[in-house]
């Protein structure tokens, strides 16, 4: 597939007719992209996510999933293409064991038993949940519950994975695991859209930034261009990541991660040797 997996065209939405939450939103998400949706609280980020997965329908404009008008699709049909990990994972968990929760989605699909079993096994291995398969998901700590939700979506293999603050509350090991999953998904040609307040996580893992301000699309830019533009970050009320700020203070090329910083420092260190 070469076209966008998901597209919004001139979308407007409000919970009341008098006050729109989002106005004139147009954007595309293409295969292999990691798109971060950023902005201050109340900017409309979570609302936008629910428009992407069909839980909300626009008052005006068009949402397309793989080129098809989403208004002609049921939520279950959209979910075959767009999987969501909500900010509160317990809201989407309803099975009695971790294993049955992860296996629920594949069991609903038209798959043979071997394919279903492989999808579940792969999702378990990628999320490190092998030792808790017979536990009740709600007996686990918050970070493990989040990974149960992640595994449940991974097992369905949607073309687009929506993550609503999925990195929040994770320790360093699980943040790295989530980052690795994001990289694996995009390497396989699938896409990620993440709502995220953590700009360090955005800098490390996103390829593109969509910035909302006052219900409108204020920024649509590659991640490096976004963080290089102080006016853009101010426009959507976010702070520079620590590593970006450090590289700028050292008068180095803009660094989004430790490798960038090391590459920027290398010529200076060689010169001082």
WONORJO-V456974 format. One record per backbone hydrogen bond with DSSP energy under -0.5 kcal/mol. NH is the residue of the N-H (numbers start at 1). CO is the residue of the C=O. If there is no record, write none. Layout:
BEGIN
NH;CO
NH;CO
END
This chain:
BEGIN
5;29
6;29
7;64
8;27
9;62
11;25
12;60
13;22
16;19
19;16
21;13
22;13
23;215
25;11
26;24
27;8
29;6
31;3
33;30
35;33
35;192
36;34
36;208
37;194
38;36
38;210
43;40
48;44
49;45
50;46
51;47
52;48
53;49
55;50
56;50
59;12
60;12
62;9
64;7
65;68
66;5
66;64
68;65
70;63
72;69
73;70
78;74
79;75
80;76
80;77
81;78
82;78
83;160
85;162
86;84
89;87
91;88
92;89
93;89
98;135
99;133
101;97
102;98
103;99
104;100
104;101
105;101
106;102
107;103
108;104
108;105
109;105
109;106
111;109
116;112
117;113
118;114
119;115
120;116
121;117
122;118
123;119
124;120
125;121
126;122
127;123
128;124
129;124
132;129
133;130
135;132
139;136
140;137
145;141
146;142
147;143
148;144
149;145
150;146
151;147
152;148
153;149
154;150
155;151
156;153
157;153
157;154
158;153
160;81
161;191
162;83
162;160
163;161
163;193
164;85
164;162
165;163
165;195
168;165
170;167
175;171
176;172
177;173
178;174
179;175
180;176
181;177
182;178
183;179
184;180
185;181
186;182
187;183
188;184
189;186
190;185
191;159
192;33
193;161
194;35
195;163
196;37
196;194
199;197
202;198
203;199
204;200
205;201
206;202
207;34
208;34
209;221
210;36
211;209
211;219
212;38
212;210
213;216
215;43
216;213
218;211
218;216
219;211
221;209
223;207
226;222
227;223
228;224
229;225
229;226
230;228
232;229
233;229
234;230
235;231
236;232
237;234
238;233
245;241
246;242
247;243
248;244
249;245
250;246
251;248
252;247
261;257
262;258
263;259
264;260
265;261
266;262
267;263
269;265
270;266
271;267
272;268
273;269
273;270
END
